Amino acid sequence: MGTLTGLSPGDESNFLAGLTYVNIHTIDFPGGEIRGQLIPLHDSAVIPGNAFKVTIPKTQATVTKFVKVKVLNADDKTEPLPDTIQLVPTGSCTGVTIGTPDFDPSTPTPEDTVSLAGGKSKAAKVAVTVDSSLITTTNPKAPYRCTFDFSSTTILSGPNNDPT
């Protein structure tokens, strides 16, 4: 592991986009014996939200509540290129369905990815549907508790710059 220094602005942009590689040449392999892609570290995070409660009226079998879940591009604010960050719900709860996160509700289908510059954040709208007919409990007066999580992933894209 080392530090990459002396890059021109164009080289730095290529490096941050994952378009830079190292090709090590030897006497036996003058065209290159070992090649490695240099991938910059990209970090994203889900910003913790508040717990919420869903109450199902006796006259309804299901209730849908919309929650906002925020992601952060945790890269340095000076990074010149934005990263694509995907928000993914994890975990399962009987009787509870977590919808696809949607960063742009104005589009016809949910967008679970967002392009964010370093240090920027954005919230996605997520539908949480609870179906009381699927929830069983030994004490109907006790609240049903359910926990689910969200994870964020930075999606690296761009062409493979391998000349071979």
NUFI-371742 format. One record per residue (C-alpha): residue number from 0; residue in three letters; x, y, z. Coordinates in steps of 0.1 Angstrom, whole numbers, plus 2048, in hexadecimal, padded with zeros to 3 digits. Layout:
BEGIN
node n NUM&res ALA&X X&Y Y&Z Z;
...
//
This chain:
BEGIN
node n 0&res MET&X 800&Y 800&Z 800;
node n 1&res GLY&X 80D&Y 822&Z 7F8;
node n 2&res THR&X 805&Y 845&Z 7EE;
node n 3&res LEU&X 7FF&Y 850&Z 7CA;
node n 4&res THR&X 810&Y 873&Z 7C5;
node n 5&res GLY&X 818&Y 88A&Z 7A8;
node n 6&res LEU&X 7F8&Y 885&Z 794;
node n 7&res SER&X 7EC&Y 89E&Z 77B;
node n 8&res PRO&X 7C7&Y 8A9&Z 77F;
node n 9&res GLY&X 7BE&Y 892&Z 763;
node n 10&res ASP&X 7D1&Y 875&Z 772;
node n 11&res GLU&X 7C0&Y 87C&Z 794;
node n 12&res SER&X 79E&Y 87B&Z 784;
node n 13&res ASN&X 7A6&Y 85A&Z 773;
node n 14&res PHE&X 7B3&Y 84C&Z 793;
node n 15&res LEU&X 793&Y 856&Z 7A6;
node n 16&res ALA&X 77E&Y 847&Z 78B;
node n 17&res GLY&X 790&Y 826&Z 78E;
node n 18&res LEU&X 7A1&Y 829&Z 76C;
node n 19&res THR&X 7C6&Y 825&Z 778;
node n 20&res TYR&X 7DA&Y 806&Z 779;
node n 21&res VAL&X 7FE&Y 7FB&Z 77F;
node n 22&res ASN&X 810&Y 7E3&Z 767;
node n 23&res ILE&X 831&Y 7D5&Z 774;
node n 24&res HIS&X 84A&Y 7CB&Z 759;
node n 25&res THR&X 866&Y 7B1&Z 75E;
node n 26&res ILE&X 882&Y 7A4&Z 748;
node n 27&res ASP&X 86E&Y 784&Z 742;
node n 28&res PHE&X 84E&Y 797&Z 73B;
node n 29&res PRO&X 857&Y 7B8&Z 72B;
node n 30&res GLY&X 832&Y 7BF&Z 722;
node n 31&res GLY&X 828&Y 7BC&Z 746;
node n 32&res GLU&X 828&Y 79F&Z 75F;
node n 33&res ILE&X 811&Y 7AC&Z 77A;
node n 34&res ARG&X 7F4&Y 7C5&Z 775;
node n 35&res GLY&X 7DF&Y 7D4&Z 790;
node n 36&res GLN&X 7C2&Y 7EC&Z 78F;
node n 37&res LEU&X 7C5&Y 809&Z 7A8;
node n 38&res ILE&X 7A4&Y 80E&Z 7B8;
node n 39&res PRO&X 79F&Y 82D&Z 7CF;
node n 40&res LEU&X 78D&Y 828&Z 7EF;
node n 41&res HIS&X 76A&Y 834&Z 7ED;
node n 42&res ASP&X 755&Y 835&Z 80D;
node n 43&res SER&X 730&Y 83A&Z 811;
node n 44&res ALA&X 71A&Y 838&Z 831;
node n 45&res VAL&X 6F6&Y 836&Z 83B;
node n 46&res ILE&X 6EF&Y 852&Z 853;
node n 47&res PRO&X 6DC&Y 844&Z 871;
node n 48&res GLY&X 6B7&Y 84D&Z 872;
node n 49&res ASN&X 69E&Y 84C&Z 88E;
node n 50&res ALA&X 689&Y 82E&Z 898;
node n 51&res PHE&X 665&Y 830&Z 88D;
node n 52&res LYS&X 644&Y 820&Z 896;
node n 53&res VAL&X 629&Y 812&Z 87F;
node n 54&res THR&X 606&Y 80E&Z 88E;
node n 55&res ILE&X 5ED&Y 7F9&Z 87B;
node n 56&res PRO&X 5C9&Y 803&Z 881;
node n 57&res LYS&X 5B1&Y 7E6&Z 888;
node n 58&res THR&X 59E&Y 7EE&Z 868;
node n 59&res GLN&X 5BD&Y 7E9&Z 852;
node n 60&res ALA&X 5D2&Y 7CA&Z 84A;
node n 61&res THR&X 5F0&Y 7DD&Z 83D;
node n 62&res VAL&X 601&Y 7FF&Z 842;
node n 63&res THR&X 61C&Y 80F&Z 82D;
node n 64&res LYS&X 632&Y 82A&Z 83C;
node n 65&res PHE&X 64D&Y 83D&Z 82A;
node n 66&res VAL&X 66E&Y 844&Z 83B;
node n 67&res LYS&X 68D&Y 857&Z 82F;
node n 68&res VAL&X 6AF&Y 847&Z 830;
node n 69&res LYS&X 6CD&Y 85D&Z 82A;
node n 70&res VAL&X 6EF&Y 853&Z 81A;
node n 71&res LEU&X 70F&Y 866&Z 81B;
node n 72&res ASN&X 72C&Y 865&Z 803;
node n 73&res ALA&X 747&Y 864&Z 81D;
node n 74&res ASP&X 763&Y 86C&Z 805;
node n 75&res ASP&X 776&Y 88D&Z 809;
node n 76&res LYS&X 763&Y 8AC&Z 7FD;
node n 77&res THR&X 780&Y 8B5&Z 7E6;
node n 78&res GLU&X 77B&Y 895&Z 7D1;
node n 79&res PRO&X 773&Y 8A1&Z 7AE;
node n 80&res LEU&X 75C&Y 885&Z 7A2;
node n 81&res PRO&X 73C&Y 87A&Z 7B2;
node n 82&res ASP&X 736&Y 856&Z 7BD;
node n 83&res THR&X 717&Y 840&Z 7B6;
node n 84&res ILE&X 70A&Y 833&Z 7D7;
node n 85&res GLN&X 6F0&Y 818&Z 7DA;
node n 86&res LEU&X 6D9&Y 814&Z 7F8;
node n 87&res VAL&X 6CF&Y 7F0&Z 801;
node n 88&res PRO&X 6B7&Y 7E5&Z 81C;
node n 89&res THR&X 6C3&Y 7C6&Z 830;
node n 90&res GLY&X 6B2&Y 7AF&Z 848;
node n 91&res SER&X 68F&Y 7A1&Z 848;
node n 92&res CYS&X 671&Y 7A3&Z 85F;
node n 93&res THR&X 652&Y 78D&Z 85D;
node n 94&res GLY&X 636&Y 7A2&Z 850;
node n 95&res VAL&X 64B&Y 7C0&Z 847;
node n 96&res THR&X 655&Y 7C8&Z 823;
node n 97&res ILE&X 670&Y 7E2&Z 81D;
node n 98&res GLY&X 66D&Y 7F3&Z 7FB;
node n 99&res THR&X 688&Y 7FD&Z 7E3;
node n 100&res PRO&X 699&Y 81D&Z 7EE;
node n 101&res ASP&X 690&Y 83A&Z 7D7;
node n 102&res PHE&X 6A7&Y 858&Z 7D4;
node n 103&res ASP&X 692&Y 867&Z 7B8;
node n 104&res PRO&X 66C&Y 862&Z 7BF;
node n 105&res SER&X 664&Y 876&Z 79F;
node n 106&res THR&X 66F&Y 859&Z 789;
node n 107&res PRO&X 658&Y 83D&Z 781;
node n 108&res THR&X 66E&Y 822&Z 791;
node n 109&res PRO&X 681&Y 823&Z 7B1;
node n 110&res GLU&X 6A5&Y 830&Z 7AF;
node n 111&res ASP&X 6BA&Y 81E&Z 7C9;
node n 112&res THR&X 6DA&Y 830&Z 7BF;
node n 113&res VAL&X 6E5&Y 854&Z 7C0;
node n 114&res SER&X 704&Y 867&Z 7B3;
node n 115&res LEU&X 713&Y 87C&Z 7CF;
node n 116&res ALA&X 733&Y 891&Z 7D1;
node n 117&res GLY&X 74A&Y 88C&Z 7EF;
node n 118&res GLY&X 73B&Y 897&Z 810;
node n 119&res LYS&X 717&Y 89A&Z 801;
node n 120&res SER&X 6F9&Y 886&Z 80D;
node n 121&res LYS&X 6D6&Y 87F&Z 801;
node n 122&res ALA&X 6B7&Y 86E&Z 80F;
node n 123&res ALA&X 6A3&Y 852&Z 7FE;
node n 124&res LYS&X 67F&Y 84C&Z 803;
node n 125&res VAL&X 677&Y 828&Z 80E;
node n 126&res ALA&X 655&Y 817&Z 812;
node n 127&res VAL&X 651&Y 801&Z 830;
node n 128&res THR&X 632&Y 7EB&Z 82E;
node n 129&res VAL&X 625&Y 7D8&Z 84C;
node n 130&res ASP&X 60B&Y 7BC&Z 847;
node n 131&res SER&X 5FB&Y 7B3&Z 868;
node n 132&res SER&X 5ED&Y 792&Z 85A;
node n 133&res LEU&X 611&Y 785&Z 857;
node n 134&res ILE&X 61B&Y 78E&Z 87B;
node n 135&res THR&X 615&Y 775&Z 896;
node n 136&res THR&X 61B&Y 77C&Z 8BB;
node n 137&res THR&X 613&Y 76A&Z 8DB;
node n 138&res ASN&X 608&Y 78B&Z 8EB;
node n 139&res PRO&X 5F3&Y 7A0&Z 8D3;
node n 140&res LYS&X 5F5&Y 7BE&Z 8EA;
node n 141&res ALA&X 61B&Y 7BF&Z 8E9;
node n 142&res PRO&X 62C&Y 7D2&Z 8CD;
node n 143&res TYR&X 63C&Y 7BF&Z 8B1;
node n 144&res ARG&X 660&Y 7CB&Z 8AD;
node n 145&res CYS&X 674&Y 7C8&Z 88E;
node n 146&res THR&X 696&Y 7D4&Z 884;
node n 147&res PHE&X 6A4&Y 7D9&Z 861;
node n 148&res ASP&X 6C3&Y 7EA&Z 855;
node n 149&res PHE&X 6D0&Y 7FC&Z 836;
node n 150&res SER&X 6F2&Y 7FA&Z 827;
node n 151&res SER&X 702&Y 811&Z 80D;
node n 152&res THR&X 71B&Y 806&Z 7F2;
node n 153&res THR&X 730&Y 81C&Z 7DC;
node n 154&res ILE&X 72D&Y 80F&Z 7B8;
node n 155&res LEU&X 74D&Y 813&Z 7A5;
node n 156&res SER&X 748&Y 816&Z 77F;
node n 157&res GLY&X 75C&Y 81F&Z 761;
node n 158&res PRO&X 76D&Y 80B&Z 746;
node n 159&res ASN&X 788&Y 7F2&Z 74E;
node n 160&res ASN&X 7A8&Y 803&Z 742;
node n 161&res ASP&X 7BA&Y 7E3&Z 73C;
node n 162&res PRO&X 7CD&Y 7E5&Z 71B;
node n 163&res THR&X 7D1&Y 7BF&Z 718;
//
